Amino acid sequence: MKNIGIKFCGGCRAAYDRRGASERISKAMQDRSEDDLHFEWAQEGKTYDDMIVMCGCTNRCANVKPYDVHGELFYAWGEDSAKDLEQNIK
């Protein structure tokens, strides 16, 4: 099983539904994976195979340094980038 963290920025300038987008991206990721994936809101001190980072705007200021991510960081910073991730994430 692969553990996937979902990290949200503080949301000070969120211009789209980040939670809804994260759910669509997670579903697309699971549908395309041959592995069993476990998604959870990211917690400091935990280890993740990959992380989805849901930024509210183009500043992409979400701090991912407190997280131990062994694989990829997937960023969304608006509806267009979230749709791109949803369509292309593996």
N, C-alpha and C positions, 0 to 999 in steps of 0.2 A: 504494500500500500504506500502511495506517495502522499505526503502531507503538503497541502497548499495553503499558505497564509493569505489572507485578504487584508490589506492595509488601506485605511482611508486617511486622507489629509484632514486638517481641522475644519474644512468646509467654509472658510471665510468668504470665498468667492465662487462657490459651487454653482455652475451654470447648467447642470443637467442632473438627472436622477441617478446618482452614483450607486445607490443600493440596487436598483432595478438593473442597471448595466452590469454590476458585479454578478448578479444572479444569472443573467444571460451568458456572460463570459464563462462562468463556472460550468454551466450546463453544456456549452459548446466544447469546453475543454474535456469534460467527462465523456461526452459523446464521441470524441475523436481519439480518446486514449485507450490503449489496450490494458493499461494498469487500472487498479481500483484507486480512486482519488478520494482523499478526505479533505474537505474545505473547512476552514474556521477563521474567525476574526483573528488577525495576527496578535500574538502576545509576546512581549519582550522576554528574552531568555529561552524561548523555544526554538527548535531547529525546524526549518522547512526545506523541502525539496525545491520548491519554486514559490514565488509570491506574486500576487496580482496587486498592483498599487493603484488605487482609485483616487486620482487627483481631481480637484474641482475646477481647475483652470490651467492655462498654459504655463504658469509659474512652476508647476510640478515640485512643490516644496515639501512634500511628504518625506519625513525623515525615516529612512530605512536602516540606518546604522545600528540601532539596538537589536536588530534581528539577525539570526544566523541562517542565511539562505545559501544552500549549496548549489542551486541551479540558477534558473533565470528569474529576472525581475521583469514582469510584464506591466507596462504603464498605460493607463488611460487618463486623458486630461480634458476630455470633452466628448460630446455625443459621437462625433466622427471617428475619433481614435478608439472609442469603446466599440463602435460597430466594426471597425477594422479588426480589432482583437477578436471580437466574437466570430467573425468570418474566417480568420486566418490562424487562430491560436491552435497549437498542436498539443 
